[in-house]
Amino acid sequence: ELAKLAKDSRVPEYLDTYGQVCYKLGKLDEAEKALNSAVEKQPESAAFRYHLANVYLAKDNRIKAKKILEEILNNSKNQQVEQIEEVNQLLKTL
């Protein structure tokens, strides 16, 4: 019941949470869809983008993951990015 509410939500934070749950459960296509929606609704969120990059890595789409991680770093000068160390570490693996 709660998952359906989050999945169909227009609230980006709910979509992000739903996407993270799907990611952890291995439902990568569903995670990608939810996280893309969250990013579309709140494109300035580095956290949402970071979560989406992790999904792309899990789907072995290194090109999309790298692009998102680089965008996070490029935009981090204008905002506080909590995951900056994780972003840097992931980029080193690509």
C-alpha positions in Angstrom: 0.0 0.0 0.0 2.7 2.5 1.0 4.9 1.4 -1.9 2.1 2.2 -4.4 1.6 5.6 -2.8 5.3 6.4 -3.2 5.5 4.9 -6.7 2.6 7.1 -7.9 3.7 10.2 -5.9 4.5 13.5 -7.4 6.7 14.3 -4.4 10.3 13.8 -5.4 11.5 12.7 -2.0 8.9 9.9 -2.0 10.0 8.9 -5.5 13.6 8.8 -4.4 12.8 6.7 -1.4 10.8 4.3 -3.6 13.6 4.2 -6.1 16.1 3.4 -3.4 13.9 0.5 -2.1 13.6 -0.9 -5.6 17.3 -0.6 -6.1 18.0 -2.5 -2.8 15.5 -5.2 -3.9 17.2 -5.5 -7.3 14.2 -4.1 -9.2 16.5 -1.9 -11.3 14.1 -0.9 -14.1 11.6 0.3 -11.5 14.3 2.0 -9.5 15.5 3.8 -12.6 12.0 5.0 -13.5 11.3 6.3 -10.0 14.7 8.0 -9.7 14.5 9.6 -13.1 11.1 11.1 -12.1 12.6 12.4 -8.8 15.5 14.0 -10.7 13.1 15.5 -13.3 11.1 17.1 -10.5 14.1 18.2 -8.5 17.1 18.4 -10.8 19.3 20.3 -8.4 19.3 17.3 -5.9 22.7 15.8 -5.9 21.4 13.0 -3.7 18.7 11.9 -6.2 21.3 12.0 -9.0 23.8 10.0 -6.9 21.1 7.3 -6.3 20.3 7.2 -10.0 24.0 6.8 -10.9 24.2 3.8 -8.5 21.3 2.2 -10.4 23.0 2.8 -13.7 26.2 1.2 -12.3 24.1 -1.8 -11.2 22.7 -2.0 -14.7 26.3 -1.9 -16.0 25.6 1.4 -17.8 28.9 3.0 -16.9 28.6 5.9 -19.4 25.3 7.2 -17.9 26.6 6.7 -14.4 29.9 8.6 -15.1 28.0 11.5 -16.8 25.8 11.9 -13.7 28.6 11.7 -11.3 30.6 14.3 -13.2 27.6 16.6 -13.3 27.3 16.2 -9.5 31.0 17.2 -9.1 30.7 20.1 -11.5 27.6 21.4 -9.7 29.0 20.8 -6.2 30.7 24.2 -6.2 27.2 25.8 -6.0 25.7 23.5 -3.4 26.6 21.4 -0.5 26.9 17.8 -1.6 26.9 15.3 1.2 28.0 12.4 -1.0 31.0 14.1 -2.5 33.5 11.5 -1.2 31.3 8.7 -2.4 31.0 10.4 -5.8 34.7 10.8 -6.1 35.3 7.1 -5.1 32.7 5.9 -7.7 34.3 8.0 -10.4 37.6 6.4 -9.7 36.2 3.0 -10.5 34.9 4.0 -13.9 
